[in-house]
Amino acid sequence: MKKLFLFIPMIFFSASCILAQSDEFLPRPSPNASVSQTIGYTKIAINYCRPGVKGRKIFGEIVPYNKVWRTGANESTTIQFTTDVMINGNNVPAGIYSLWTLPTENEWTVIINKDYKVWGLYYNEKEDFLRFNVKPSQGNFTERMQFSFGEITDSSTSVFLNWNHFQISFKIEIDFVGQVYKSVKEKIAANPDKWSIYAEAAQYAADNDILLKEALEWIERAISIKKVYTAYYIKAKVLLKLNKTTEALQTLGICRDVGRTDKNWDSFVSQADFLEKQIKSKMN
């Protein structure tokens, strides 16, 4: 009989080893998912697995309070940034990180961890890069845990995590103006005599109300290379944004003079007319 009792545990041990080592050939109960968002030149990507509620009580039971949670299932949830970002006022260098949370009833701690190539249970606190707190709120019922992006601007977005009736969120910011300036400088350095690059950069700056001092320098450089009506039009736009309305109106007059000698001018007149109205309305 002793031999029989010794043998039975060995059977279960062997079976569990076989299951642990077997290849996945059936659908995962918590399927893989990914979501991404680009702001400026920065791509933010989250890869995770989506457990379901399945009629269970989630927070406080399936996900215990006061214990670090993988924030998903299976492998660790990861978050990747292609450039440096700011989270909760802290600089986070470009790279891939694992994303963990520490839920409590009234507050959650979000954890950005440097060790991302791990199974979701093997959390190493020594690899924490950043911790910050967020307040959970009530959200619409979500059967399967879901990450999403919202509140998107040129320079920021918020990450939302929803599961069951709970929701948390945190904001990610980038140096949008700095990224644009760096890209323009690199493009100019590679093509210093191409007028259209200066003109395109100046127009973008005027349209987005950024780098206006630099934009004026860029468009003047464009005009020094090639005197075309579109360049004068862009210069007038930049001057308007700089509140130099008299100069803007004078520059638009040059735009008209140069444009009348161009075969494409007729299709552009309406844009010049509209800009003139904008300038004069600001002069009054």
Secondary structure by P-SEA (a helix, b strand, c coil): caaaaaaaaaaaaaaaaaaaaccccccccccccccccccccbbbbbbbbbbbccccccccccccccccccccccccbbbbbccbbbcccccccbbbbbbbbbccccbbbbbbbccccccccccccccccccbbbbbbbcccccccccccccccccbbbbbbbccccccbbbbbcaaaaaaaaaaaaaaaaccccaaaaaaaaaaaaaaccaaaaaaaaaaaaaaacccaaaaaaaaaaaaaacaaaaaaaaaaaaaaaaaaccccccaaaaaaaaaaaaaaaac
